[in-house]
Structures are given as C-alpha cells and as structure tokens.
Amino acid sequence: MALSKTEKRQKIKRRVRRNIFGTAARPRLSVFRSNKEIYAQLIDDEAGVTLASASSRTTSASGNKSEKSAAVGKAIAELAKSKGIETVVFDRNGFVYHGRIKALADGAREGGLKF
C-alpha cells in the first residue's frame, strides 16, 4: 500500500535527521509548517534544549503565508543574534524546500544567519 503524505514526510525526516545534528555553537534551525501557521526553533541537540523559537502566531506580520514565513525567519535570526549565534544547520523537517519553507530560510538569511 502507498504511503500517505505525512508518512512520506516522516520517512524523509528520519533519513535527513540521521545526518543533521545541532550543537551549542551551531544549533539546528528546525522548521514546522502547518496549514495555517509556521514555526521555527533553534535546538541544541547535545544538551537537548531549545535555545530560541519564533512562529507566525508570535510575530505581528501581516500578508499572505509566504510573507509571514519570511517575517518568522527574520524574527528567529534576531533572536539568534541576541544569543550570539551566527551559523545554524537548517532542518526542513521533511518538507520540500519550496514556498513557505524557502521564504523562512531567505528571511533568516536576510536577518544575518548563515547556513
């Protein structure tokens, strides 16, 4: 039987997460996209803690979903800069690097993050 859309994403997520690992110096920028919102977290996998988080619920961005995603990217970049983080490992969480995920990544790059 064929895998559902979420099962395919989970399979891709497990495969990608085998190689991606965040540290305190270079945390993992994990992105989750729901139908309405988008969330981003900076995670230190060694200590198992979330260093910073931003979402379209917490930012006061307006416009379409891609514009909100770009604003979330800029917000997570500002939070990272305030904690002294300049480089991150991008974890797209099994989502295709297109649309809102790409907009968030571009916004984070505009905010000064390197990955």
The first five atom37 places (N, CA, C, CB, O) and aatype in JSON, in Angstrom:
{
  "aatype": [12, 0, 10, 15, 11, 16, 6, 11, 1, 5, 11, 9, 11, 1, 1, 19, 1, 1, 2, 9, 13, 7, 16, 0, 0, 1, 14, 1, 10, 15, 19, 13, 1, 15, 2, 11, 6, 9, 18, 0, 5, 10, 9, 3, 3, 6, 0, 7, 19, 16, 10, 0, 15, 0, 15, 15, 1, 16, 16, 15, 0, 15, 7, 2, 11, 15, 6, 11, 15, 0, 0, 19, 7, 11, 0, 9, 0, 6, 10, 0, 11, 15, 11, 7, 9, 6, 16, 19, 19, 13, 3, 1, 2, 7, 13, 19, 18, 8, 7, 1, 9, 11, 0, 10, 0, 3, 7, 0, 1, 6, 7, 7, 10, 11, 13],
  "atom_mask": [
    [1, 1, 1, 1, 1],
    [1, 1, 1, 1, 1],
    [1, 1, 1, 1, 1],
    [1, 1, 1, 1, 1],
    [1, 1, 1, 1, 1],
    [1, 1, 1, 1, 1],
    [1, 1, 1, 1, 1],
    [1, 1, 1, 1, 1],
    [1, 1, 1, 1, 1],
    [1, 1, 1, 1, 1],
    [1, 1, 1, 1, 1],
    [1, 1, 1, 1, 1],
    [1, 1, 1, 1, 1],
    [1, 1, 1, 1, 1],
    [1, 1, 1, 1, 1],
    [1, 1, 1, 1, 1],
    [1, 1, 1, 1, 1],
    [1, 1, 1, 1, 1],
    [1, 1, 1, 1, 1],
    [1, 1, 1, 1, 1],
    [1, 1, 1, 1, 1],
    [1, 1, 1, 0, 1],
    [1, 1, 1, 1, 1],
    [1, 1, 1, 1, 1],
    [1, 1, 1, 1, 1],
    [1, 1, 1, 1, 1],
    [1, 1, 1, 1, 1],
    [1, 1, 1, 1, 1],
    [1, 1, 1, 1, 1],
    [1, 1, 1, 1, 1],
    [1, 1, 1, 1, 1],
    [1, 1, 1, 1, 1],
    [1, 1, 1, 1, 1],
    [1, 1, 1, 1, 1],
    [1, 1, 1, 1, 1],
    [1, 1, 1, 1, 1],
    [1, 1, 1, 1, 1],
    [1, 1, 1, 1, 1],
    [1, 1, 1, 1, 1],
    [1, 1, 1, 1, 1],
    [1, 1, 1, 1, 1],
    [1, 1, 1, 1, 1],
    [1, 1, 1, 1, 1],
    [1, 1, 1, 1, 1],
    [1, 1, 1, 1, 1],
    [1, 1, 1, 1, 1],
    [1, 1, 1, 1, 1],
    [1, 1, 1, 0, 1],
    [1, 1, 1, 1, 1],
    [1, 1, 1, 1, 1],
    [1, 1, 1, 1, 1],
    [1, 1, 1, 1, 1],
    [1, 1, 1, 1, 1],
    [1, 1, 1, 1, 1],
    [1, 1, 1, 1, 1],
    [1, 1, 1, 1, 1],
    [1, 1, 1, 1, 1],
    [1, 1, 1, 1, 1],
    [1, 1, 1, 1, 1],
    [1, 1, 1, 1, 1],
    [1, 1, 1, 1, 1],
    [1, 1, 1, 1, 1],
    [1, 1, 1, 0, 1],
    [1, 1, 1, 1, 1],
    [1, 1, 1, 1, 1],
    [1, 1, 1, 1, 1],
    [1, 1, 1, 1, 1],
    [1, 1, 1, 1, 1],
    [1, 1, 1, 1, 1],
    [1, 1, 1, 1, 1],
    [1, 1, 1, 1, 1],
    [1, 1, 1, 1, 1],
    [1, 1, 1, 0, 1],
    [1, 1, 1, 1, 1],
    [1, 1, 1, 1, 1],
    [1, 1, 1, 1, 1],
    [1, 1, 1, 1, 1],
    [1, 1, 1, 1, 1],
    [1, 1, 1, 1, 1],
    [1, 1, 1, 1, 1],
    [1, 1, 1, 1, 1],
    [1, 1, 1, 1, 1],
    [1, 1, 1, 1, 1],
    [1, 1, 1, 0, 1],
    [1, 1, 1, 1, 1],
    [1, 1, 1, 1, 1],
    [1, 1, 1, 1, 1],
    [1, 1, 1, 1, 1],
    [1, 1, 1, 1, 1],
    [1, 1, 1, 1, 1],
    [1, 1, 1, 1, 1],
    [1, 1, 1, 1, 1],
    [1, 1, 1, 1, 1],
    [1, 1, 1, 0, 1],
    [1, 1, 1, 1, 1],
    [1, 1, 1, 1, 1],
    [1, 1, 1, 1, 1],
    [1, 1, 1, 1, 1],
    [1, 1, 1, 0, 1],
    [1, 1, 1, 1, 1],
    [1, 1, 1, 1, 1],
    [1, 1, 1, 1, 1],
    [1, 1, 1, 1, 1],
    [1, 1, 1, 1, 1],
    [1, 1, 1, 1, 1],
    [1, 1, 1, 1, 1],
    [1, 1, 1, 0, 1],
    [1, 1, 1, 1, 1],
    [1, 1, 1, 1, 1],
    [1, 1, 1, 1, 1],
    [1, 1, 1, 0, 1],
    [1, 1, 1, 0, 1],
    [1, 1, 1, 1, 1],
    [1, 1, 1, 1, 1],
    [1, 1, 1, 1, 1]
  ],
  "atom_positions": [
    [[0.84, -1.18, 0.0], [0.0, 0.0, 0.0], [0.89, 1.24, 0.0], [-0.96, 0.0, 1.22], [1.95, 1.25, 0.61]],
    [[0.45, 2.27, -0.67], [1.23, 3.5, -0.79], [1.22, 4.27, 0.52], [0.68, 4.38, -1.92], [0.26, 4.21, 1.28]],
    [[2.3, 4.99, 0.77], [2.39, 5.81, 1.97], [1.56, 7.07, 1.8], [3.87, 6.16, 2.27], [1.43, 7.6, 0.7]],
    [[1.0, 7.55, 2.91], [0.27, 8.81, 2.87], [1.27, 9.96, 2.82], [-0.68, 8.95, 4.09], [2.48, 9.75, 2.95]],
    [[0.77, 11.15, 2.65], [1.63, 12.33, 2.55], [2.43, 12.55, 3.84], [0.79, 13.57, 2.25], [3.62, 12.86, 3.78]],
    [[1.79, 12.39, 4.99], [2.5, 12.59, 6.25], [3.49, 11.46, 6.52], [1.51, 12.7, 7.4], [4.55, 11.69, 7.1]],
    [[3.15, 10.24, 6.11], [4.08, 9.13, 6.29], [5.33, 9.31, 5.43], [3.4, 7.8, 5.95], [6.44, 8.99, 5.86]],
    [[5.16, 9.83, 4.22], [6.32, 10.12, 3.35], [7.19, 11.18, 4.0], [5.86, 10.59, 1.95], [8.42, 11.05, 4.0]],
    [[6.57, 12.22, 4.54], [7.33, 13.3, 5.18], [8.1, 12.78, 6.39], [6.4, 14.44, 5.59], [9.26, 13.15, 6.61]],
    [[7.47, 11.92, 7.17], [8.14, 11.35, 8.35], [9.33, 10.48, 7.93], [7.14, 10.51, 9.18], [10.36, 10.48, 8.6]],
    [[9.18, 9.75, 6.84], [10.28, 8.91, 6.35], [11.45, 9.78, 5.9], [9.79, 8.02, 5.18], [12.6, 9.48, 6.21]],
    [[11.16, 10.85, 5.17], [12.21, 11.78, 4.74], [12.84, 12.44, 5.95], [11.63, 12.85, 3.78], [14.06, 12.61, 6.0]],
    [[12.03, 12.82, 6.94], [12.52, 13.47, 8.15], [13.52, 12.56, 8.88], [11.35, 13.83, 9.09], [14.59, 13.02, 9.28]],
    [[13.18, 11.29, 9.05], [14.09, 10.35, 9.72], [15.4, 10.21, 8.95], [13.42, 8.98, 9.87], [16.47, 10.15, 9.56]],
    [[15.33, 10.14, 7.63], [16.53, 10.0, 6.81], [17.44, 11.23, 6.92], [16.14, 9.76, 5.34], [18.66, 11.09, 7.02]],
    [[16.84, 12.41, 6.89], [17.62, 13.64, 6.96], [18.21, 13.83, 8.36], [16.75, 14.85, 6.59], [19.35, 14.27, 8.5]],
    [[17.45, 13.49, 9.4], [17.89, 13.7, 10.78], [19.04, 12.79, 11.18], [16.74, 13.5, 11.72], [19.69, 13.03, 12.19]],
    [[19.31, 11.74, 10.4], [20.48, 10.91, 10.67], [21.76, 11.7, 10.49], [20.49, 9.68, 9.76], [22.76, 11.42, 11.15]],
    [[21.75, 12.67, 9.59], [22.96, 13.42, 9.24], [23.01, 14.82, 9.85], [23.07, 13.54, 7.76], [24.1, 15.39, 9.95]],
    [[21.88, 15.37, 10.25], [21.84, 16.74, 10.78], [21.85, 16.67, 12.3], [20.58, 17.51, 10.28], [21.07, 15.95, 12.91]],
    [[22.77, 17.45, 12.91], [22.9, 17.46, 14.36], [23.28, 18.87, 14.78], [23.96, 16.42, 14.85], [24.2, 19.46, 14.22]],
    [[22.59, 19.43, 15.77], [22.86, 20.78, 16.23], [23.68, 20.79, 17.5], [0.0, 0.0, 0.0], [23.51, 19.93, 18.37]],
    [[24.59, 21.75, 17.61], [25.39, 21.94, 18.81], [25.09, 23.32, 19.39], [26.92, 21.78, 18.5], [24.31, 24.08, 18.82]],
    [[25.72, 23.64, 20.52], [25.5, 24.95, 21.12], [26.08, 26.05, 20.23], [26.13, 25.02, 22.53], [25.5, 27.12, 20.1]],
    [[27.23, 25.77, 19.6], [27.87, 26.76, 18.73], [27.14, 26.88, 17.4], [29.33, 26.39, 18.5], [27.05, 27.97, 16.83]],
    [[26.62, 25.76, 16.9], [25.91, 25.75, 15.61], [24.62, 24.95, 15.77], [26.81, 25.16, 14.47], [24.58, 23.77, 15.41]],
    [[23.56, 25.58, 16.29], [22.32, 24.85, 16.56], [21.56, 24.5, 15.27], [21.42, 25.67, 17.47], [21.85, 25.0, 14.19]],
    [[20.6, 23.63, 15.44], [19.75, 23.2, 14.34], [18.54, 24.12, 14.26], [19.31, 21.72, 14.51], [17.84, 24.31, 15.26]],
    [[18.29, 24.69, 13.09], [17.11, 25.52, 12.85], [16.02, 24.61, 12.29], [17.42, 26.72, 11.87], [16.01, 24.3, 11.1]],
    [[15.11, 24.17, 13.17], [14.06, 23.24, 12.8], [12.8, 24.02, 12.43], [13.78, 22.24, 13.94], [12.39, 24.94, 13.14]],
    [[12.19, 23.63, 11.32], [11.01, 24.33, 10.81], [9.84, 23.35, 10.78], [11.27, 24.92, 9.39], [9.97, 22.22, 10.31]],
    [[8.68, 23.8, 11.28], [7.45, 23.02, 11.15], [6.4, 23.89, 10.5], [6.97, 22.5, 12.53], [6.21, 25.05, 10.87]],
    [[5.72, 23.31, 9.53], [4.71, 24.05, 8.78], [3.37, 23.34, 8.94], [5.09, 24.18, 7.28], [3.24, 22.16, 8.61]],
    [[2.38, 24.06, 9.45], [1.02, 23.51, 9.47], [0.24, 24.19, 8.36], [0.33, 23.73, 10.88], [0.81, 24.98, 7.6]],
    [[-1.04, 23.9, 8.26], [-1.83, 24.51, 7.19], [-1.97, 26.02, 7.36], [-3.2, 23.87, 7.14], [-2.04, 26.75, 6.38]],
    [[-2.02, 26.48, 8.62], [-2.24, 27.9, 8.87], [-1.0, 28.63, 9.36], [-3.34, 28.08, 9.87], [-0.8, 29.8, 9.03]],
    [[-0.16, 27.97, 10.14], [0.97, 28.63, 10.81], [2.29, 28.02, 10.38], [0.81, 28.54, 12.33], [2.33, 27.0, 9.69]],
    [[3.39, 28.68, 10.8], [4.74, 28.15, 10.59], [5.54, 28.44, 11.86], [5.42, 28.79, 9.32], [5.42, 29.51, 12.45]],
    [[6.36, 27.49, 12.25], [7.11, 27.57, 13.5], [8.59, 27.3, 13.21], [6.57, 26.57, 14.54], [8.92, 26.49, 12.34]],
    [[9.48, 27.98, 13.94], [10.92, 27.76, 13.8], [11.54, 27.7, 15.19], [11.59, 28.88, 12.94], [11.16, 28.47, 16.08]],
    [[12.49, 26.78, 15.37], [13.18, 26.63, 16.66], [14.67, 26.48, 16.42], [12.63, 25.42, 17.44], [15.09, 25.88, 15.43]],
    [[15.46, 27.02, 17.33], [16.89, 26.77, 17.36], [17.13, 25.75, 18.46], [17.72, 28.09, 17.6], [16.83, 26.0, 19.62]],
    [[17.68, 24.59, 18.09], [17.79, 23.47, 19.02], [19.24, 23.05, 19.17], [16.94, 22.3, 18.55], [19.96, 22.86, 18.18]],
    [[19.67, 22.89, 20.43], [20.97, 22.31, 20.76], [20.73, 20.83, 21.06], [21.66, 23.05, 21.98], [20.2, 20.49, 22.12]],
    [[21.11, 19.95, 20.12], [20.83, 18.52, 20.28], [21.74, 17.86, 21.32], [20.99, 17.81, 18.95], [21.36, 16.84, 21.89]],
    [[22.91, 18.43, 21.58], [23.8, 17.85, 22.59], [23.18, 17.95, 23.97], [25.17, 18.56, 22.57], [23.18, 16.97, 24.73]],
    [[22.65, 19.12, 24.31], [22.03, 19.33, 25.61], [20.54, 18.99, 25.6], [22.22, 20.78, 26.06], [19.93, 18.81, 26.65]],
    [[19.96, 18.9, 24.41], [18.54, 18.59, 24.3], [17.64, 19.74, 24.71], [0.0, 0.0, 0.0], [16.59, 19.53, 25.31]],
    [[18.07, 20.98, 24.39], [17.28, 22.15, 24.77], [16.98, 23.01, 23.55], [18.02, 22.99, 25.84], [17.72, 23.01, 22.56]],
    [[15.88, 23.73, 23.63], [15.52, 24.72, 22.63], [16.1, 26.06, 23.06], [13.98, 24.81, 22.43], [15.8, 26.54, 24.15]],
    [[16.92, 26.65, 22.21], [17.58, 27.92, 22.54], [16.68, 29.12, 22.25], [18.89, 28.04, 21.77], [16.69, 30.1, 23.0]],
    [[15.91, 29.06, 21.17], [15.02, 30.15, 20.81], [13.92, 29.6, 19.9], [15.79, 31.31, 20.11], [14.11, 28.58, 19.23]],
    [[12.79, 30.29, 19.89], [11.72, 29.87, 18.99], [10.93, 31.09, 18.53], [10.78, 28.86, 19.7], [10.85, 32.1, 19.22]],
    [[10.36, 30.96, 17.34], [9.51, 32.01, 16.78], [8.45, 31.33, 15.94], [10.35, 33.04, 15.92], [8.66, 30.24, 15.41]],
    [[7.31, 31.98, 15.82], [6.25, 31.42, 14.99], [5.43, 32.55, 14.39], [5.34, 30.47, 15.82], [5.56, 33.72, 14.78]],
    [[4.59, 32.19, 13.45], [3.72, 33.19, 12.84], [2.63, 33.63, 13.82], [3.08, 32.64, 11.56], [1.96, 34.63, 13.59]],
    [[2.46, 32.88, 14.91], [1.49, 33.29, 15.94], [2.08, 34.39, 16.81], [1.08, 32.09, 16.81], [1.36, 35.27, 17.28]],
    [[3.4, 34.35, 17.04], [4.02, 35.31, 17.94], [4.47, 36.58, 17.23], [5.19, 34.68, 18.63], [4.56, 37.64, 17.87]],
    [[4.75, 36.51, 15.93], [5.16, 37.71, 15.21], [3.93, 38.46, 14.74], [6.08, 37.35, 14.0], [2.88, 37.87, 14.49]],
    [[4.07, 39.76, 14.62], [2.94, 40.59, 14.2], [3.03, 40.91, 12.71], [2.88, 41.89, 15.03], [2.92, 42.06, 12.31]],
    [[3.25, 39.89, 11.91], [3.35, 40.07, 10.46], [1.98, 39.95, 9.82], [4.32, 39.05, 9.84], [1.1, 39.23, 10.31]],
    [[1.81, 40.67, 8.74], [0.56, 40.57, 8.0], [0.88, 40.22, 6.56], [-0.27, 41.89, 8.1], [2.03, 40.3, 6.13]],
    [[-0.13, 39.85, 5.82], [0.07, 39.48, 4.43], [-0.25, 38.02, 4.22], [0.0, 0.0, 0.0], [-0.94, 37.4, 5.03]],
    [[0.26, 37.48, 3.11], [-0.02, 36.07, 2.85], [0.93, 35.18, 3.65], [0.11, 35.78, 1.35], [1.77, 35.68, 4.41]],
    [[0.8, 33.88, 3.5], [1.57, 32.93, 4.31], [3.07, 33.03, 4.05], [1.1, 31.51, 4.04], [3.86, 32.87, 4.98]],
    [[3.46, 33.28, 2.81], [4.89, 33.4, 2.5], [5.5, 34.63, 3.16], [5.1, 33.46, 0.98], [6.63, 34.58, 3.64]],
    [[4.77, 35.73, 3.18], [5.26, 36.95, 3.83], [5.38, 36.74, 5.34], [4.32, 38.15, 3.54], [6.34, 37.21, 5.96]],
    [[4.43, 36.03, 5.93], [4.5, 35.71, 7.36], [5.7, 34.81, 7.64], [3.2, 35.05, 7.84], [6.37, 34.96, 8.66]],
    [[5.96, 33.86, 6.73], [7.1, 32.97, 6.9], [8.42, 33.73, 6.86], [7.09, 31.89, 5.83], [9.32, 33.45, 7.65]],
    [[8.53, 34.68, 5.95], [9.74, 35.5, 5.87], [9.92, 36.31, 7.15], [9.68, 36.43, 4.65], [11.05, 36.48, 7.62]],
    [[8.82, 36.81, 7.71], [8.9, 37.56, 8.97], [9.35, 36.66, 10.12], [7.53, 38.2, 9.29], [10.1, 37.09, 10.99]],
    [[8.89, 35.41, 10.13], [9.32, 34.46, 11.16], [10.81, 34.18, 11.02], [8.51, 33.13, 11.07], [11.52, 34.07, 12.02]],
    [[11.29, 34.07, 9.78], [12.72, 33.88, 9.54], [13.54, 35.03, 10.07], [0.0, 0.0, 0.0], [14.59, 34.82, 10.69]],
    [[13.09, 36.24, 9.84], [13.8, 37.42, 10.36], [13.75, 37.46, 11.89], [13.19, 38.72, 9.78], [14.73, 37.84, 12.53]],
    [[12.61, 37.06, 12.46], [12.47, 37.07, 13.92], [13.4, 36.05, 14.57], [11.01, 36.78, 14.32], [14.01, 36.34, 15.59]],
    [[13.51, 34.85, 13.99], [14.39, 33.84, 14.57], [15.85, 34.26, 14.4], [14.15, 32.45, 13.92], [16.69, 33.93, 15.24]],
    [[16.16, 34.97, 13.32], [17.52, 35.47, 13.13], [17.87, 36.52, 14.18], [17.69, 36.07, 11.71], [18.99, 36.53, 14.69]],
    [[16.92, 37.39, 14.51], [17.15, 38.4, 15.55], [17.36, 37.74, 16.91], [15.98, 39.39, 15.62], [18.25, 38.14, 17.67]],
    [[16.56, 36.73, 17.21], [16.72, 36.01, 18.48], [18.07, 35.31, 18.54], [15.58, 34.99, 18.67], [18.73, 35.28, 19.58]],
    [[18.48, 34.74, 17.42], [19.78, 34.06, 17.37], [20.91, 35.06, 17.57], [19.96, 33.32, 16.04], [21.86, 34.78, 18.3]],
    [[20.82, 36.2, 16.91], [21.86, 37.24, 17.06], [21.96, 37.72, 18.5], [21.56, 38.42, 16.13], [23.06, 37.98, 18.99]],
    [[20.82, 37.85, 19.17], [20.85, 38.31, 20.56], [21.5, 37.29, 21.49], [19.43, 38.61, 21.04], [21.99, 37.64, 22.55]],
    [[21.5, 36.01, 21.08], [22.14, 34.97, 21.87], [23.56, 34.67, 21.39], [21.31, 33.69, 21.83], [24.21, 33.77, 21.91]],
    [[24.04, 35.44, 20.4], [25.4, 35.27, 19.91], [25.57, 34.14, 18.92], [0.0, 0.0, 0.0], [26.68, 33.63, 18.76]],
    [[24.51, 33.74, 18.25], [24.57, 32.65, 17.27], [24.57, 33.25, 15.88], [23.36, 31.66, 17.45], [23.72, 34.07, 15.54]],
    [[25.55, 32.83, 15.05], [25.63, 33.35, 13.69], [25.4, 32.29, 12.63], [26.97, 33.99, 13.47], [24.88, 32.58, 11.55]],
    [[25.79, 31.04, 12.93], [25.62, 29.97, 11.94], [24.7, 28.88, 12.51], [27.0, 29.36, 11.54], [24.73, 28.58, 13.71]],
    [[23.9, 28.31, 11.65], [22.97, 27.25, 12.04], [22.98, 26.14, 11.0], [21.53, 27.82, 12.22], [23.51, 26.31, 9.9]],
    [[22.4, 25.01, 11.37], [22.17, 23.9, 10.44], [20.67, 23.92, 10.14], [22.64, 22.51, 11.04], [19.86, 23.85, 11.07]],
    [[20.3, 24.0, 8.88], [18.89, 24.12, 8.51], [18.25, 22.74, 8.43], [18.74, 24.85, 7.17], [18.71, 21.88, 7.68]],
    [[17.19, 22.53, 9.2], [16.43, 21.28, 9.2], [15.04, 21.59, 8.68], [16.37, 20.63, 10.63], [14.22, 22.18, 9.39]],
    [[14.77, 21.19, 7.45], [13.48, 21.49, 6.84], [12.41, 20.5, 7.28], [13.59, 21.48, 5.33], [11.25, 20.63, 6.88]],
    [[12.78, 19.52, 8.1], [11.84, 18.62, 8.76], [11.04, 17.76, 7.78], [10.89, 19.41, 9.61], [9.89, 17.41, 8.06]],
    [[11.63, 17.42, 6.64], [10.95, 16.59, 5.66], [10.09, 17.34, 4.68], [0.0, 0.0, 0.0], [9.54, 16.74, 3.76]],
    [[9.95, 18.65, 4.86], [9.17, 19.46, 3.93], [10.03, 19.8, 2.72], [8.64, 20.76, 4.62], [11.25, 19.89, 2.82]],
    [[9.39, 19.98, 1.58], [10.1, 20.35, 0.36], [10.6, 21.78, 0.51], [9.18, 20.2, -0.89], [9.88, 22.65, 1.0]],
    [[11.84, 22.03, 0.08], [12.43, 23.37, 0.16], [11.83, 24.21, -0.96], [14.0, 23.33, 0.06], [12.41, 24.37, -2.03]],
    [[10.65, 24.74, -0.68], [9.9, 25.48, -1.69], [8.82, 26.27, -0.96], [9.28, 24.54, -2.77], [8.37, 25.84, 0.1]],
    [[8.41, 27.37, -1.49], [7.29, 28.12, -0.92], [7.6, 28.72, 0.44], [0.0, 0.0, 0.0], [8.54, 29.51, 0.58]],
    [[6.81, 28.34, 1.45], [6.93, 28.93, 2.78], [8.23, 28.55, 3.47], [5.76, 28.51, 3.65], [8.79, 29.36, 4.21]],
    [[8.72, 27.33, 3.24], [9.98, 26.9, 3.86], [11.13, 27.73, 3.29], [10.23, 25.38, 3.62], [12.0, 28.18, 4.03]],
    [[11.12, 27.93, 1.98], [12.16, 28.74, 1.33], [12.06, 30.19, 1.78], [12.05, 28.65, -0.2], [13.08, 30.85, 1.98]],
    [[10.84, 30.7, 1.93], [10.65, 32.08, 2.37], [11.21, 32.28, 3.78], [9.16, 32.46, 2.33], [11.83, 33.3, 4.07]],
    [[10.99, 31.3, 4.66], [11.54, 31.39, 6.02], [13.06, 31.37, 5.98], [11.01, 30.23, 6.89], [13.71, 32.14, 6.69]],
    [[13.64, 30.49, 5.17], [15.09, 30.4, 5.06], [15.69, 31.69, 4.51], [15.48, 29.23, 4.18], [16.72, 32.16, 5.0]],
    [[15.05, 32.27, 3.5], [15.52, 33.53, 2.93], [15.41, 34.67, 3.95], [14.72, 33.88, 1.67], [16.3, 35.52, 4.03]],
    [[14.33, 34.68, 4.73], [14.18, 35.69, 5.77], [15.24, 35.56, 6.85], [0.0, 0.0, 0.0], [15.75, 36.57, 7.34]],
    [[15.58, 34.33, 7.21], [16.65, 34.11, 8.2], [18.0, 34.57, 7.64], [16.71, 32.62, 8.61], [18.81, 35.13, 8.37]],
    [[18.23, 34.32, 6.36], [19.48, 34.78, 5.75], [19.54, 36.31, 5.71], [19.62, 34.2, 4.33], [20.59, 36.9, 5.95]],
    [[18.42, 36.94, 5.4], [18.36, 38.41, 5.39], [18.61, 38.96, 6.79], [16.99, 38.89, 4.88], [19.2, 40.03, 6.94]],
    [[18.18, 38.23, 7.8], [18.38, 38.64, 9.19], [19.81, 38.45, 9.66], [0.0, 0.0, 0.0], [20.18, 38.94, 10.73]],
    [[20.64, 37.75, 8.87], [22.04, 37.61, 9.22], [22.5, 36.22, 9.58], [0.0, 0.0, 0.0], [23.67, 36.04, 9.92]],
    [[21.63, 35.22, 9.53], [22.05, 33.84, 9.83], [22.76, 33.24, 8.62], [20.85, 32.97, 10.24], [22.42, 33.54, 7.47]],
    [[23.73, 32.39, 8.9], [24.44, 31.69, 7.82], [24.19, 30.2, 7.97], [25.97, 32.01, 7.85], [24.33, 29.64, 9.06]],
    [[23.82, 29.57, 6.86], [23.69, 28.11, 6.83], [23.84, 27.6, 5.43], [22.34, 27.67, 7.39], [23.76, 26.39, 5.2]]
  ]
}
